[in-house]
């Protein structure tokens, strides 16, 4: 490459860099692109509301108890007895 070609290449690189900087600042970095709407989260507090008495009361079924259906335990349930 000749010295003339290198200077021309440097001028082209410089001009294209400036041009791309201007174009990118217009489209990518514009102030309207910086505005974002975000979801607002409610503040967490230490207050605990008691559970609904319709579901949690003294007459409710306790799911932690074992439920036995029938009279006794059969060690051979498929024996035909």
N, C-alpha and C positions, 0 to 999 in steps of 0.2 A: 504494500500500500504506500502510496505517496503521502507526503506531508499535507498536501491539499485535501486528500480524501479523509484523513484523520480529523482535520479541522471541521470539515463538513459533517462528519459523523458526530462529533462533539456538539456542534450547533443543533443538529437534529435531535439528539438525546436531551439537551437542555430545553429546547422549545417544547418537545413532547412531554417532558416532566412537568414543566410549568402549566401546560395545557391540561394535563391529567389532574394536577393539584387543584386547579380552578374548577374543573368539571366535578370532581369528587366532593369538593366543599359545597357546591350548589345542591347536589342530589343526596349525598350521604349525610353530611354534617349540617343540614339546615336546621334552624330552630324549631320548625314544625315537626321534625323527626325526633326531637328530644323530649317531647311531651308524651307521657305514658300514663294511662289510667290503670290504677292498681286496686285490688280488692282490699277493703278496710276490714280488719279483724277486730272483734269486740275484745275488750279488756277481760282478762281472767281474774276472778275474785275467789276468795276462800269460802264464800257462803255456799252451803250445801243444802239443797231442798230435799225434804224427806220424800221417799218414793210414794207413788200413788197407792192409797189404801185399797183401791179396787183390786189390785193384783197382789199386793203384799199385806196380808193380814193374818191373824192367828188361825183362820179356817182354810188357808191356802194349802195346796199340796206341797210337801217338802220333797224336792227332787233328789235330795241326797240320801233318802231312806231307800233301802232295798224293798222292792215290791215283790211279793210272793203271791202267785196265782195258784189256787188249788190247795189240797190239804197237806201233802208231804212231798219230800223230795224222792224222786224215783231215780235210782242209779242207772237203770237201763230204760230210757224213755222209748226206745224203738223196739222193745222186746215183745210188744203186743199185749201188755198188761193194762 
